[in-house]
Amino acid sequence: MAGELKIGDKAPGFSLSTQSGQTVSLRSLKGKQVVLYFYPKDDTPGCTKEACGFRDSITAIERVNTIVLGVSMDDADSHQKFIKKYGLPFTLLCDEDGTVSKAFGVYKKKNMYGKTYWGIERSTFIIDEAGKLKAIFRKVKVDGHIDEVRAALKG
C-alpha cells in the first residue's frame, strides 16, 4: 500500500460476499453514504457491543442516506449466526483472506497476553456518495463510537 488512507482519498474498491452469499461492491453503492466498519470477530464482547450500537441507531443512520456494512474475516455461516442472535439489520461482509482489510490498512500485527498475531484493528470508514473517504476512525473504542459516527454523518 502506498501510504495510510486520508480523508478526501478515494476509498479502495472492494467486492465481497455477504452473509447470504450475494456480492456487494463499493461501485454498486454510489449515491449513498457507507459506514464501513471493520471488527475482529463475530460474537465477541466488544464486537457485539459495537454491532448492537449500529443496530440501535440504524433508523437515524438510514435517514441520512447511509448504509452500514460490517467487515470481518469470519465466514458467511458465522455472520448468519451473529446476525440472527442479535437481530442485526445490516449486511456483514466476509473478508476471509483479509484482502479488503489490508487495502484499508486495518490488518495489523496485534499483541494480546504476550502473544503476537495478525488481525483486524477495529476501525470505521465513512465513504461519501462519490466514493471518497469522509471520516476515518482507527483503533476504535466501542464506548461512544456510534455517537462519533452519527456526528460525522451529519457533518
C-alpha positions as CSV (number, residue, x, y, z in Angstrom):
1,M,0.0,0.0,0.0
2,A,1.3,3.5,-0.9
3,G,0.6,5.0,2.5
4,E,-2.1,5.4,5.0
5,L,-5.6,6.5,3.8
6,K,-6.6,10.0,4.5
7,I,-9.9,11.9,4.5
8,G,-10.6,13.0,0.9
9,D,-8.9,10.0,-0.7
10,K,-10.9,7.7,-3.0
11,A,-11.9,4.7,-0.9
12,P,-10.3,1.4,-2.1
13,G,-12.7,-0.5,-4.3
14,F,-13.9,-3.8,-3.0
15,S,-16.2,-6.6,-3.8
16,L,-17.1,-9.1,-1.0
17,S,-19.5,-11.8,-0.3
18,T,-22.3,-11.2,2.2
19,Q,-23.7,-13.5,4.9
20,S,-26.2,-14.7,2.4
21,G,-23.7,-15.3,-0.4
22,Q,-24.5,-12.2,-2.5
23,T,-21.8,-9.9,-3.6
24,V,-21.6,-6.3,-2.6
25,S,-19.1,-3.9,-4.3
26,L,-18.3,-0.3,-3.4
27,R,-19.2,0.6,-7.0
28,S,-22.8,-0.6,-6.5
29,L,-23.2,1.8,-3.6
30,K,-22.5,5.1,-5.4
31,G,-25.1,7.7,-4.4
32,K,-25.3,6.5,-0.8
33,Q,-23.0,7.2,2.1
34,V,-21.4,4.0,3.5
35,V,-20.4,3.3,7.1
36,L,-17.8,0.5,6.5
37,Y,-16.7,-0.8,9.9
38,F,-14.1,-3.4,10.4
39,Y,-14.2,-5.6,13.5
40,P,-12.1,-8.5,14.8
41,K,-14.6,-11.4,15.4
42,D,-18.3,-12.2,15.4
43,D,-20.0,-12.7,18.8
44,T,-17.2,-11.5,21.0
45,P,-17.9,-8.9,23.7
46,G,-16.6,-5.7,22.1
47,C,-17.7,-6.6,18.6
48,T,-21.2,-7.5,19.8
49,K,-21.5,-4.2,21.7
50,E,-20.3,-2.3,18.6
51,A,-22.7,-4.2,16.3
52,C,-25.6,-3.6,18.7
53,G,-24.8,0.1,18.7
54,F,-25.1,0.3,15.0
55,R,-28.3,-1.8,15.2
56,D,-29.8,0.5,17.8
57,S,-29.0,3.6,15.6
58,I,-29.9,2.2,12.2
59,T,-33.0,4.3,11.7
60,A,-31.1,7.6,12.3
61,I,-28.3,6.4,10.1
62,E,-30.6,5.3,7.2
63,R,-32.4,8.7,7.5
64,V,-29.2,10.4,6.2
65,N,-29.0,8.2,3.0
66,T,-26.4,5.8,4.6
67,I,-26.0,2.1,4.8
68,V,-23.9,0.2,7.4
69,L,-21.6,-2.7,6.4
70,G,-19.6,-4.7,8.9
71,V,-16.4,-6.5,7.8
72,S,-14.5,-9.2,9.5
73,M,-12.6,-12.3,8.5
74,D,-15.4,-14.6,9.6
75,D,-17.2,-16.8,7.1
76,A,-20.9,-16.5,6.0
77,D,-22.1,-19.1,8.5
78,S,-20.6,-17.2,11.4
79,H,-22.1,-13.9,10.1
80,Q,-25.5,-15.5,9.8
81,K,-25.5,-16.8,13.4
82,F,-24.2,-13.4,14.7
83,I,-27.0,-11.5,12.8
84,K,-29.7,-13.9,14.0
85,K,-28.6,-13.9,17.6
86,Y,-28.6,-10.1,17.9
87,G,-31.2,-9.1,15.3
88,L,-28.6,-7.1,13.2
89,P,-30.5,-5.2,10.4
90,F,-27.4,-4.6,8.2
91,T,-25.1,-6.6,6.0
92,L,-21.9,-8.3,7.2
93,L,-19.2,-8.9,4.6
94,C,-16.8,-11.9,4.5
95,D,-13.2,-10.8,4.1
96,E,-11.8,-14.3,4.8
97,D,-8.4,-13.7,3.2
98,G,-8.1,-10.2,4.6
99,T,-7.7,-8.5,1.1
100,V,-10.1,-5.6,1.8
101,S,-8.8,-5.3,5.4
102,K,-5.3,-4.9,4.0
103,A,-6.4,-2.4,1.4
104,F,-7.9,-0.2,4.1
105,G,-4.8,-0.7,6.3
106,V,-6.6,-2.3,9.2
107,Y,-5.0,-5.7,9.1
108,K,-2.3,-5.3,11.7
109,K,0.1,-7.1,14.0
110,K,-1.6,-7.3,17.4
111,N,-0.4,-8.3,20.8
112,M,-2.6,-10.0,23.5
113,Y,-1.3,-11.6,26.7
114,G,2.2,-11.6,25.3
115,K,1.3,-13.4,22.1
116,T,1.7,-11.6,18.7
117,Y,-0.7,-12.3,15.9
118,W,-2.2,-10.7,12.8
119,G,-5.8,-9.5,12.9
120,I,-8.2,-6.7,12.3
121,E,-7.8,-3.4,14.2
122,R,-11.3,-2.1,15.0
123,S,-11.7,0.8,12.5
124,T,-14.6,2.6,10.8
125,F,-14.6,4.5,7.5
126,I,-17.4,6.7,6.3
127,I,-17.4,6.9,2.5
128,D,-19.4,9.7,0.8
129,E,-21.8,9.3,-2.1
130,A,-19.0,9.8,-4.6
131,G,-16.8,7.1,-3.1
132,K,-14.4,9.4,-1.2
133,L,-13.4,9.0,2.5
134,K,-15.4,11.4,4.6
135,A,-14.2,10.3,8.0
136,I,-11.8,7.7,9.4
137,F,-11.8,6.2,12.9
138,R,-8.8,4.0,13.8
139,K,-8.2,2.0,17.0
140,V,-11.9,2.5,17.8
141,K,-13.0,2.4,21.4
142,V,-16.6,1.0,21.3
143,D,-18.0,3.2,24.1
144,G,-19.2,6.5,22.4
145,H,-18.2,5.3,18.9
146,I,-21.7,5.3,17.5
147,D,-22.1,9.0,18.6
148,E,-18.9,9.9,16.7
149,V,-20.1,8.1,13.6
150,R,-23.5,9.8,13.7
151,A,-21.9,13.3,14.2
152,A,-19.6,12.6,11.2
153,L,-22.6,11.6,9.0
154,K,-24.3,14.9,9.7
155,G,-21.1,16.9,9.1
